Amino acid sequence: MGSKRQSERRECTEVQIEMPWGHISGKWWGPQNRRPILALHGWQDNAGTFDTLIPLLPPHIGILAIDLPGHGFSSRLPDGQIYHLSSYLYVIIMIMEKYDWEQISLLGHSLGSMLAFQLAAIFPDKVDLVIGLDAYKPITFLEVKFTSETRSHISAFLTADERNRNNSEPPSYSYDECIEKLFIGGGNSINRDKCCYIVNRNIQRSTKYPDKYYFTRDSRLKAFDFGVWPKEVYSSLLADIKCPVLFIKASGSKSTDSTVFREHLAVMKKNPLFEFQQVVGTHHVHLNEPHKVSGMINQFLLKYIGTISKL
C-alpha cells in the first residue's frame, strides 16, 4: 500500500484523445502547459505500468502515459483488424498531430521501447529523446520456426476476432484471482503487490456476477504481429538514431538474444549521445523497484532538458 500512496504525491489527469476508431486513454502527469514525454507501455500492459516510476521523476516535466489501442481504457481496433507494430507507430504520429507537436520525447517499456527505437530511426527529425526500458526490438524467430509461428498467429487472431464479434462476456474472476492470473501469467515478472497497477486498468465488473471481474484487453493482442525483421535491418535502423538515448537493461530479462544484442549494442554505441545502463531485476523492474532506474532517468533528463520544448 505504501507504493500506492507514493504514486499519489504527483497529480495526474485522465485524458481521452479522439481517434477515427474511438479514443486513446491516458494519464497526464504534471504540467500541461509544455509538451510532455510520451510514455508507452509493454505488450498486454497499460499506462499503469509507470505509476510507481513517474512520481520519482522531475515534477516539472510532464509525462503522458497512454494505453495503446486494445489495452487499458483505450478503444479496440475495429473488428477484422490485426495489431502490429506499424499500427502503433501510426497512433503515435496521430497523437503528435492532435497536439500539434513538431517533435516528441519518448519513454518506453518493452513493446513501448521497441516503438520508441523504431520511431527514432524512421523519423529522426521528429524524435528528440528516447528512454528505453529493457527492449529495443522484437524477438526474431529462427527460419525453421517462421512458418509455424505465422500459422499459429493467424489461427489465434481469427479465433479471437470471432469471439469479439460474438460480444459474449469473457470468463470472470474475483479481484484477487485477477491479481493472481496476472502474476502467474506474467512469469512472476511483476511482483504480486504491484500487479494492481496493471489490473486496475485492465478489468471491468461482470454483468453476470456482481462480485467478479473480467479482463477487458482485446484478446486479439495475443496474436500481435511484432514483425520478423532480420537483424541486419535492425542494425541499419539503430544506426539511423541520432538523438540522445538511454537504454536500461534488466538482468532478469530473457527477451534479448545475447549474441545479437552485443552486435546491436555496438551499433547503438556509435551514437555519441547513447547511454547504456544495466540493473538487477525482472523485466518489470521499473514497476517493482522504480528507484533502481529513476536516478539514471533523472540524470539523463536533466542533462538533455533543453530538448523538452514548449507546447
Secondary structure as the mmCIF struct_conf table of DSSP 4:
data_model
#
loop_
_struct_conf.conf_type_id
_struct_conf.id
_struct_conf.beg_label_comp_id
_struct_conf.beg_label_asym_id
_struct_conf.beg_label_seq_id
_struct_conf.end_label_comp_id
_struct_conf.end_label_asym_id
_struct_conf.end_label_seq_id
HELX_RH_AL_P HELX_RH_AL_P1 GLY A 2 SER A 7
TURN_TY1_P TURN_TY1_P1 GLU A 8 ARG A 9
BEND BEND1 ARG A 10 ARG A 10
STRN STRN1 CYS A 12 MET A 19
TURN_TY1_P TURN_TY1_P2 PRO A 20 TRP A 21
STRN STRN2 GLY A 22 TRP A 29
BEND BEND2 GLY A 30 GLY A 30
BEND BEND3 GLN A 32 ASN A 33
STRN STRN3 ARG A 34 ARG A 34
HELX_LH_PP_P HELX_LH_PP_P1 ARG A 35 PRO A 36
STRN STRN4 ILE A 37 LEU A 40
TURN_TY1_P TURN_TY1_P3 TRP A 43 GLN A 44
HELX_RH_3T_P HELX_RH_3T_P1 ALA A 47 PHE A 50
TURN_TY1_P TURN_TY1_P4 ASP A 51 LEU A 53
HELX_RH_3T_P HELX_RH_3T_P2 ILE A 54 LEU A 56
BEND BEND4 LEU A 57 LEU A 57
TURN_TY1_P TURN_TY1_P5 PRO A 59 HIS A 60
BEND BEND5 ILE A 61 ILE A 61
STRN STRN5 ILE A 63 ILE A 66
HELX_LH_PP_P HELX_LH_PP_P2 ASP A 67 LEU A 68
TURN_TY1_P TURN_TY1_P6 PRO A 69 GLY A 70
BEND BEND6 HIS A 71 HIS A 71
TURN_TY1_P TURN_TY1_P7 GLY A 72 PHE A 73
BEND BEND7 SER A 74 SER A 74
HELX_LH_PP_P HELX_LH_PP_P3 SER A 75 PRO A 78
TURN_TY1_P TURN_TY1_P8 ASP A 79 GLY A 80
HELX_LH_PP_P HELX_LH_PP_P4 GLN A 81 TYR A 83
STRN STRN6 HIS A 84 HIS A 84
HELX_RH_AL_P HELX_RH_AL_P2 LEU A 85 TYR A 99
TURN_TY1_P TURN_TY1_P9 ASP A 100 ASP A 100
BEND BEND8 GLU A 102 GLN A 103
STRN STRN7 ILE A 104 HIS A 109
TURN_TY1_P TURN_TY1_P10 SER A 110 SER A 110
HELX_RH_AL_P HELX_RH_AL_P3 LEU A 111 ILE A 122
TURN_TY1_P TURN_TY1_P11 PRO A 124 LYS A 126
STRN STRN8 VAL A 127 LEU A 133
BEND BEND9 ASP A 134 ASP A 134
BEND BEND10 TYR A 136 LYS A 137
HELX_LH_PP_P HELX_LH_PP_P5 PRO A 138 LEU A 142
HELX_RH_AL_P HELX_RH_AL_P4 GLU A 143 ASN A 166
TURN_TY1_P TURN_TY1_P12 ASN A 167 ASN A 167
HELX_LH_PP_P HELX_LH_PP_P6 SER A 168 PRO A 171
STRN STRN9 TYR A 173 TYR A 173
HELX_RH_AL_P HELX_RH_AL_P5 TYR A 175 GLY A 185
TURN_TY1_P TURN_TY1_P13 GLY A 186 ASN A 188
BEND BEND11 ILE A 190 ILE A 190
HELX_RH_3T_P HELX_RH_3T_P3 ARG A 192 LYS A 194
TURN_TY1_P TURN_TY1_P14 CYS A 195 CYS A 195
HELX_RH_AL_P HELX_RH_AL_P6 CYS A 196 VAL A 199
TURN_TY1_P TURN_TY1_P15 ASN A 200 ARG A 201
BEND BEND12 ASN A 202 ASN A 202
STRN STRN10 ILE A 203 ARG A 205
BEND BEND13 THR A 207 LYS A 208
TURN_TY1_P TURN_TY1_P16 PRO A 210 ASP A 211
STRN STRN11 TYR A 213 PHE A 215
BEND BEND14 ARG A 217 ARG A 217
HELX_RH_3T_P HELX_RH_3T_P4 SER A 219 ALA A 223
STRN STRN12 ASP A 225 ASP A 225
HELX_RH_AL_P HELX_RH_AL_P7 LYS A 231 ALA A 239
TURN_TY1_P TURN_TY1_P17 ASP A 240 ASP A 240
BEND BEND15 CYS A 243 CYS A 243
STRN STRN13 VAL A 245 ALA A 250
TURN_TY1_P TURN_TY1_P18 SER A 251 GLY A 252
BEND BEND16 THR A 256 THR A 256
HELX_RH_AL_P HELX_RH_AL_P8 SER A 258 MET A 268
TURN_TY1_P TURN_TY1_P19 LYS A 269 LYS A 270
BEND BEND17 ASN A 271 ASN A 271
TURN_TY1_P TURN_TY1_P20 PRO A 272 LEU A 273
STRN STRN14 PHE A 274 VAL A 279
BEND BEND18 VAL A 280 GLY A 281
TURN_TY1_P TURN_TY1_P21 HIS A 283 HIS A 284
HELX_RH_AL_P HELX_RH_AL_P9 VAL A 285 ASN A 288
TURN_TY1_P TURN_TY1_P22 PRO A 290 PRO A 290
HELX_RH_AL_P HELX_RH_AL_P10 HIS A 291 LYS A 303
TURN_TY1_P TURN_TY1_P23 TYR A 304 TYR A 304
HELX_RH_3T_P HELX_RH_3T_P5 ILE A 305 THR A 307
BEND BEND19 ILE A 308 ILE A 308
STRN STRN15 LYS A 310 LYS A 310
#
